[in-house]
Every structure is written in C-alpha cells, then in structure tokens.
Amino acid sequence: MGVDLCQEACHSGPGDGVAVYVHIPFCVRKCYYCDFNSYPLDDDDGDGDAARAYVDALVREAALNGEQLAQRGLEVRTLYIGGGTPTSLHARLLARVLAGLGRNLPVRRDAEITVEANPGTLDGAKLEAMLDAGVNRLSLGAQAMDDDLLARIGRIHRVGDFLESFAAARRAGFQNINVDLIFALPGQDLARWRETLEAVVALAPEHISTYNLVIEEGTRFGRELEAGILQPVDEELDADMYQLAIDYLAERGYEHYEISNFALPGHSCLHNITYWRNEAYLGLGAGAHSHFDGKRYSNVLLPGDYVTRIEGGLSPVAEVEQVTVETEKRDTVILGLRMLRGVLDSEFYARFGIHLREAFGPEILELSNQGLLRVNEDGDNINNIDIIALTRRGLFLANEVFMRFLP
Ligand code: SF4
C-alpha cells in the first residue's frame, strides 16, 4: 500500500531525512478563486462522519509508510499539514491527526512542523492541540487586509478574525508564523495592496507569501470571467503590485528567497525548499503527490475514494509516472530557479554528473543575453558556470524562462 519506499532507492540516503506533506481536503466553504482539492465539510463543527473516516484512513496510510521509512533509516525532517483547511477539523480530530502522524512517522526531534490554519476556523483548543503535538510553524491565510476584498473573493473571515487568530497564535506561543497574501484581486488597486502589506508587516510575522490571483477554469471566478462579470486586474498593475511587495518587504528586513516568498533571517520554509530543490518527498492523503527516485506518485483525488481504498486494504496511489533523468534535470533547473539563490553548478554536477553549461548551454546563453538570467562564472574555469539565477527582470517573466528549459 502507498508508495513502495522499500523497493525504491530514493535520493535521500539513510539519515538524510525526507519531507512529508499531509493533505486535509476540507474547508468550511469554497472560496471563489479556489481550484485546490478541497470540499465543504458535511457538518459545521468539523467532526462529522466524512471527516472522522478520512482522519482514520490518513493515520493508516501514515502507519504503512512510516514503517517503510523507519526500515530504510529515513527520518522526517519536515512535516507539512496543508489543505484545504486543516483547522476546519474539530480540535479533537485535529489532535487525532497530529497524534497519529507523530506515533507512526519517524519525525526528527528538530523537524519543522507546519500546519495551515485559516481565520474563522482557529480557536484556543486547536492551537493548544497543535503546540502539544510539537507543531512549530503556523501558516495563516489572511489573503487581504480589507473586508470588502475578502467578501469579494468568498473568504469566510474578515480582517478582525485574522487579527484575533494572529494574536491568539502569538499568545499561545507560536514563534514562527507565515501569513499568506494574494494580490491582483478584482477591484484592488496599488494603494489598497500597500495597505495590506503595511497592516501585515506591522504584526511582524516571520514569513510572508504573496501570490498573484490566477483565475482558473471551473472556479466561480472562472465562470464570472467567462460571463463578463469579473474584470481581472491588468498585467501592468499586477507587475506593479509584485514590484511593490518586493521593495516594501525588502526595506523591512524580509529576505526575498523565492519568487513568491519572503522571510525574516533564518525563517525560510524548509519544507517548500525541498520542492524547489526537486528532492524526495512523500505525500499522504487524498490527491497528495510523492516524488521518490525517478518516480512521481499521485493518490486518488476524491476523499471518499481515498477512504474506500484504504479501508479496503488497497493502495491509494492512482498514478505512477516514471521520470526520466532528462526530465529530472529540467525540473531541477526550473524549480531551482524559483529560488533567488538560483541553481548551483556544484550541486547539479553532484546529482547528474554533468555541468549546467553542458546540459543547457544554448538556453542559458540566450536567456542571459535577454537579461533574464544572471550567470556567475566559475573563476577557475571559464568553461563552467558557477550559478544561474533569475535577474530582477527574470522574476517578472519567470514563466517565459521556465518554458525555455522545456523540451
Ligand atoms: S480556504 Fe483555501 S483551500 Fe479552502 S476553499 Fe479557500 S482557497 Fe480553497
């Protein structure tokens, strides 16, 4: 059942540690822009039959994979419980998930353990359950510090709820908090975006993520766009908002370490860095993905199907894809360029036995000539590149850069 870790030699050697993602696919209701694998809860307090059955299945999947990790001598160095809204579960169920993961997975004592939490679903009992279980990082979905915009995008909370959640988390003892923000919301202008940044920075969270709104098909916003009801923010304003975030957050001590992520010194998200370094990770839960030694696995998407499979003693894995070395190389460059430090030739060579210039010489030259890539040459060897990284201009045109590395 699950990803067969015993038969798959993964990138991480014994003792290196792996990243584990755990998906909770429930929310109070669907936000208008959301195309994540999330579903409204079947009851108000997050303790209904569907949620309970799901949590039991999740703990069983963790137990099966935990045994295999332990047999291989692999420890969990980061654990990320995301969704959906993990805190939409009742405190009792949230505690059961956390205890089940802690009991069944070989989690390192110093592991980074994150839970995503949404204002309007957080209370003292849930905060306590998380702290008791060793959760040391909270990711709060604020999205905007503006009640009109929050209503317009279908969030269940208002600014006051976010402020209460943030204060309660601090009082409870959380010292590492991320705040998620979205810009380029319909009706948002530069001044309103600046107000959101100011209000969030005033709280001094350790980490801030800022994503621009992407309107996806199949969402309420997608339908509104098609019907001509929704007026998307134009590209120029979108870019101005991103620029403002970069400058404003840098001036206030936040290091811009990934396209959409900013952190006070020492507070980058270790879990997400695993993805950007294209390293091994294990995903548990409905729709979760795993990446181990040349293979990508996806679990069945629907929570009901996931529970049925686990209860029936079947693997929840719906798809397995063999990733060629060529694709691994491309993914490593594309994902690595998301980080502002870029891709180091020494690491690329250690992994693939080939230098960046040999693997992607023409692409790197062209992008560097266009001013989209910064290339640091190795002083000792003019044939080699030391580091490639996005330039400031490249940050704004990152998708174009990534496309260039595709076959
Ligand atoms: S809270 Fe997040 S996962 Fe849930 S519906 Fe809203 S955007 Fe989607």
Boltz pocket constraint, residues with backbone or C-beta under 6 A from the ligand:
constraints:
  - pocket:
      binder: B
      contacts: [[A, 26], [A, 27], [A, 28], [A, 29], [A, 30], [A, 31], [A, 34], [A, 35], [A, 36], [A, 38], [A, 83], [A, 84], [A, 85], [A, 118], [A, 141]]
      max_distance: 6.0
